[in-house]
């Protein structure tokens, strides 16, 4: 019966070590995503006011957000992916697909209706208000950033973008 408490302690130690390891491993990504999704004062690029408009059909959906560049050099968003559809592309200038979106040094760019969006095509399933969509944004210099955007109803007001502090 001596072995039981020992293995229990070992199991607890393993659990603690395992959780700590997991937390450490995910820290950089989680920090960037959290900063982007909520207050957003960390990281070279800050995302705010992100949302996906609930699509009228089950085929395509559009995402909108503001990117703020906190650095002294221009940055560009080169790719966007999401798990919600077969294809995710950056559309600016109405519906044209663009290669990259430039965010000027210490400036910001807003994708809003009429000024561009991230388009999710061939949706894997219906997107309803209250759900959320994860995106991975890739930037030329600062690498990747995870973004979680809420799906909002057709009539709901767009969330407000916030300038980085
Ligand atoms: Cu589009």
Boltz pocket constraint, residues with backbone or C-beta under 6 A from the ligand:
constraints:
  - pocket:
      binder: B
      contacts: [[A, 91], [A, 94], [A, 95], [A, 117], [A, 118], [A, 119]]
      max_distance: 6.0
